[in-house]
Amino acid sequence: MSDSYNPPDSPLDVLHEDHELILVNKPSGLLSVPGKGEHLADCLIARVQEAFPGALLVHRLDRDTSGVMVFAASKHAQRHLGLQFEKRQMKKAYIARIAGRLEPKDGTVDLPLIVDWENRPRQMVCHETGKQAQTDWKVLRADDSESRVRLFPKTGRSHQLRVHMLALGHPILGDPFYASGAALEHPRLMLHAEELRLRHPDGGKGMRFFVKAPF
């Protein structure tokens, strides 16, 4: 994978903003939080905090993943949203294009994951020391070359969707860590956080945020 970091200079795409929540559509190629070194300082939280100085981090998306991300506008909201993630009350759905025809039409991957220390930041399946990770999938359409799937992570492990699809033998197209050959030859990682359902920290009202995949 290339070490060069050329984040997109697209303007901040704000989906919703109120006294407790800030939701944005993260572009592919932009870090969620700063990396180590000045060259990795440009990131989504820095851009969000420029527009909303009190914004606080709640969760992350991988650099190459696009889609819906929520930030907290107060400490109370950060705690409230953090608990929703912890208790798995936050519902997330992703769209992915993966190599080959995935069968059956739906199912669950239940494979524990751990960091692959010698090849960080790659992750791997490990039944001895891995942490529980579960992903439901649903095939939207498929042919012999690729499938378009909706993915529902039940847990939030690093690279979970990417490693789980690889474990099924169907890596996500354009994945710089886990795809190879023709599957790698795409302009970006074909993974998008399409939908996020949460409860508002002020009053608990259910809210749904949706951004159509750009691929």
C-alpha positions as CSV (number, residue, x, y, z in Angstrom):
1,M,0.0,0.0,0.0
2,S,1.2,3.5,-0.9
3,D,2.4,5.6,2.0
4,S,1.4,8.8,0.2
5,Y,-1.6,10.6,1.8
6,N,-3.5,12.9,-0.6
7,P,-6.8,13.6,1.2
8,P,-9.7,14.9,-0.9
9,D,-10.2,18.7,-0.6
10,S,-14.0,18.4,-0.9
11,P,-16.0,20.8,1.3
12,L,-17.5,19.4,4.6
13,D,-20.8,17.6,3.8
14,V,-23.0,18.2,6.9
15,L,-26.1,15.9,7.0
16,H,-27.5,17.2,10.3
17,E,-26.5,19.5,13.1
18,D,-28.1,20.4,16.4
19,H,-27.1,21.1,20.1
20,E,-26.0,17.5,20.7
21,L,-25.3,15.9,17.3
22,I,-23.2,16.6,14.1
23,L,-23.5,14.1,11.3
24,V,-21.4,14.3,8.2
25,N,-20.7,12.3,5.0
26,K,-17.1,11.3,5.2
27,P,-15.3,11.1,1.8
28,S,-13.1,8.2,0.9
29,G,-9.4,8.8,1.3
30,L,-9.6,11.1,4.4
31,L,-8.5,9.9,7.9
32,S,-11.1,10.1,10.6
33,V,-8.5,11.2,13.2
34,P,-4.9,12.5,12.7
35,G,-2.1,10.0,12.1
36,K,1.4,10.2,13.4
37,G,3.3,13.1,11.8
38,E,2.5,16.5,10.3
39,H,1.7,15.0,6.9
40,L,-1.2,13.0,8.5
41,A,-2.7,16.0,10.4
42,D,-5.5,16.6,7.9
43,C,-8.5,14.5,9.0
44,L,-12.2,14.6,9.3
45,I,-12.4,15.6,13.0
46,A,-10.0,18.5,12.4
47,R,-12.3,19.7,9.5
48,V,-15.4,19.2,11.6
49,Q,-13.9,21.1,14.6
50,E,-13.1,24.0,12.3
51,A,-16.8,24.4,11.5
52,F,-18.0,23.2,15.0
53,P,-15.3,24.0,17.6
54,G,-16.9,21.8,20.3
55,A,-17.2,18.7,18.3
56,L,-16.1,15.4,20.0
57,L,-15.1,12.0,18.5
58,V,-17.6,9.1,19.0
59,H,-16.4,6.5,16.5
60,R,-14.2,6.1,13.4
61,L,-14.4,5.0,9.8
62,D,-11.3,3.6,8.0
63,R,-9.5,6.1,5.8
64,D,-10.7,4.6,2.6
65,T,-14.3,4.0,3.7
66,S,-16.9,6.8,3.0
67,G,-20.2,7.5,4.5
68,V,-22.2,8.6,7.6
69,M,-20.3,9.5,10.7
70,V,-21.6,11.0,13.9
71,F,-19.8,13.5,16.2
72,A,-21.0,14.7,19.6
73,A,-21.6,18.4,20.2
74,S,-21.3,18.0,24.0
75,K,-19.7,15.7,26.6
76,H,-23.1,14.5,27.5
77,A,-23.8,13.5,23.9
78,Q,-20.4,11.8,23.6
79,R,-21.1,9.6,26.7
80,H,-24.7,8.9,25.5
81,L,-23.6,7.9,21.9
82,G,-20.6,6.0,23.3
83,L,-23.0,3.9,25.4
84,Q,-25.2,3.2,22.4
85,F,-22.2,1.8,20.5
86,E,-21.1,-0.2,23.6
87,K,-24.5,-1.7,24.1
88,R,-24.9,-2.3,20.3
89,Q,-28.0,-0.1,20.1
90,M,-26.5,1.9,17.3
91,K,-27.5,0.3,14.0
92,K,-25.2,0.5,11.0
93,A,-25.5,-0.6,7.4
94,Y,-22.8,-0.5,4.8
95,I,-22.8,-1.1,1.0
96,A,-19.9,-3.0,-0.5
97,R,-18.9,-4.3,-3.9
98,I,-17.0,-7.6,-3.5
99,A,-15.2,-10.0,-5.8
100,G,-17.1,-12.9,-7.2
101,R,-20.7,-14.2,-6.6
102,L,-21.5,-14.5,-2.9
103,E,-23.9,-17.3,-2.0
104,P,-26.3,-17.8,-0.3
105,K,-28.2,-14.6,-0.6
106,D,-27.8,-13.8,3.1
107,G,-26.0,-15.1,6.2
108,T,-23.8,-14.3,9.1
109,V,-20.0,-14.3,9.5
110,D,-19.0,-15.1,13.1
111,L,-15.2,-15.1,13.2
112,P,-13.1,-13.5,16.0
113,L,-10.5,-10.9,14.9
114,I,-7.1,-9.7,16.2
115,V,-4.4,-7.4,14.9
116,D,-1.8,-9.1,12.6
117,W,1.1,-7.7,14.5
118,E,3.7,-8.4,11.9
119,N,1.6,-6.8,9.2
120,R,-0.1,-3.9,11.0
121,P,-2.6,-2.4,10.5
122,R,-3.9,-5.6,8.9
123,Q,-6.2,-7.7,11.1
124,M,-6.8,-11.5,10.9
125,V,-9.1,-14.2,12.1
126,C,-7.8,-15.9,15.3
127,H,-10.0,-18.4,17.2
128,E,-7.5,-18.5,20.2
129,T,-7.0,-14.9,21.0
130,G,-9.4,-12.9,18.7
131,K,-12.2,-10.7,19.9
132,Q,-15.8,-11.7,19.0
133,A,-16.8,-10.2,15.7
134,Q,-20.1,-10.7,13.8
135,T,-21.4,-9.4,10.5
136,D,-24.7,-10.1,8.8
137,W,-24.8,-9.9,5.0
138,K,-27.5,-9.6,2.3
139,V,-26.8,-9.9,-1.4
140,L,-28.5,-7.1,-3.4
141,R,-27.3,-8.3,-6.8
142,A,-24.6,-10.5,-8.1
143,D,-23.0,-12.0,-11.2
144,D,-19.9,-14.2,-11.7
145,S,-17.5,-11.2,-11.4
146,E,-18.8,-9.3,-8.4
147,S,-21.6,-9.0,-5.9
148,R,-23.2,-5.9,-4.4
149,V,-24.0,-6.5,-0.7
150,R,-25.4,-4.7,2.3
151,L,-23.4,-5.5,5.4
152,F,-24.7,-5.1,9.0
153,P,-21.9,-5.2,11.6
154,K,-23.0,-6.5,15.0
155,T,-19.7,-5.6,16.5
156,G,-17.2,-2.8,15.7
157,R,-13.8,-4.4,15.3
158,S,-11.1,-2.8,13.2
159,H,-11.3,-3.8,9.5
160,Q,-14.2,-6.2,10.5
161,L,-16.1,-6.0,7.3
162,R,-13.0,-6.2,5.2
163,V,-11.6,-9.3,6.9
164,H,-15.0,-11.0,7.1
165,M,-15.6,-10.6,3.4
166,L,-12.0,-11.9,2.7
167,A,-12.7,-14.9,5.0
168,L,-15.7,-15.8,2.8
169,G,-13.4,-15.7,-0.2
170,H,-14.9,-12.4,-1.5
171,P,-12.6,-9.5,-0.7
172,I,-14.0,-6.0,-1.0
173,L,-13.0,-4.5,-4.4
174,G,-10.2,-1.9,-4.3
175,D,-9.1,-2.9,-0.8
176,P,-5.4,-2.0,-0.5
177,F,-4.8,-4.4,2.4
178,Y,-6.9,-7.5,1.5
179,A,-7.6,-7.5,-2.2
180,S,-5.2,-8.7,-4.9
181,G,-5.0,-9.0,-8.7
182,A,-8.1,-7.7,-10.6
183,A,-10.0,-7.1,-7.3
184,L,-7.4,-4.5,-6.3
185,E,-7.7,-2.5,-9.6
186,H,-10.4,0.0,-8.6
187,P,-10.2,3.7,-7.9
188,R,-11.1,3.3,-4.3
189,L,-12.2,0.9,-1.6
190,M,-15.7,-0.1,-2.5
191,L,-17.1,0.2,1.0
192,H,-19.6,2.9,2.2
193,A,-21.3,3.5,5.5
194,E,-24.8,4.0,4.1
195,E,-27.0,4.2,7.1
196,L,-26.8,5.0,10.8
197,R,-29.7,4.7,13.3
198,L,-29.3,6.1,16.8
199,R,-31.3,7.6,19.7
200,H,-31.0,11.4,20.2
201,P,-29.0,12.1,23.4
202,D,-31.6,14.7,24.4
203,G,-34.9,12.8,24.8
204,G,-34.0,9.5,23.1
205,K,-35.9,10.0,19.9
206,G,-35.0,7.5,17.2
207,M,-33.2,9.0,14.2
208,R,-32.0,7.6,10.9
209,F,-29.3,9.1,8.6
210,F,-28.8,7.8,5.1
211,V,-26.3,8.6,2.3
212,K,-26.5,6.6,-1.0
213,A,-23.2,4.9,-2.0
214,P,-21.3,6.9,-4.6
215,F,-20.4,3.7,-6.5
